[in-house]
Amino acid sequence: MTKQVMEVRNIEKTFQSTKAVDRISFKVEVGEVLGLLGPNGAGKTTTIRMIMDIIQPDKGEIVLNKNVIKDQKQIGYLPEERGIYDTTKVLDTILYFADLKNMEQEKAKKEANRWLELFDLAKFENNKIEDLSRGMQQKVQFIISVIHKPKLLILDEVFSGLDPVNQELFKKIIRDLTKEGTTILLSSHRMNLVEEICSRIFMINNGQKVLYGNIEDIKDDYNEKKVIIKSKSNLNFIKNLSNVSDLEIEDNEVSFNIKNNVNIKDFLSFISDKIEVDEISVVKPPLHEIFVHTAKGGKE
């Protein structure tokens, strides 16, 4: 049986007349990266703030496994908003937050220097936070969230402000952290990155659960497949096919969706009779597409 780090049980939160979170439940399992997804205003950040004990749920409960996490200090948190002081120096800022997590000063300084080297920030340790670029500030905030080696790490839009090179670095670090025993709850709008990092997702919209489970299982249950065709022939006739949706034609490539109940063998044979095909593939739809469709109220 999989060991759980945390279980969220039927939590609700209302602000004035708006129900931000409406009876959602999910579990975070040891050693996993669980993606917490949803459009803007869906209730993700409110959920995270309840987990972090910043605000309290009106109903329901959040249960930490005390055999894994003994108190809130064993949770690391990178908020979407900047949570660091602009006028303090980089190293001083990191050590201040490490002290809040009850880290010994020498151990904290050693860990801080290791992370600064890893992020190529060592030469900026005496610079003020306000002197750093947005991406560099994000690195400092990430260091603050992990320096105490938390059992559970909550990352809210961790890839914000990062260029592609640093996105790759962060992906590697996240994978390394899970190998070392850290469990991660990751909230992000970058669906391609979520697909690469997470094995399971929990998606909310208007404060309610709309998708929950293993990514591959969710794709298998989705009622459409994506077809991609490359051909030098005229592809415009595909626009008139009744069982085609989400059609995109660009130069010599066309992509579209077809329902799972369409006989794919017969369909591709029909296409091949019409045009000369250079390349054809049938794949599961990307998570981004399922995300957008579901957020708009479609049924998976």
Secondary structure, 3 states (H helix, E strand, C coil): CCCEEEEEEEEEEEECCEEEEEEEEEEEECCCEEEEECCCCCCHHHHHHHHCCCCCCCEEEEEECCCCCCCHHHEEEECCCCCCCCCCEHHHHHHHHHHHCCCCHHHHHHHHHHHHHHCCCHHHCCCEHHHCCHHHHHHHHHHHHHCCCCCEEEEECCCCCCCHHHHHHHHHHHHHHHHCCCEEEEECCCHHHHHHHCCEEEEEECCEEEEEEEHHHHHHHCCEEEEEEECCCCCHHHHHCCCEEEEEEECCEEEEEEECCCCHHHHHHHHHHHCCCCEEEEECCCHHHHHHHHHCCCCC
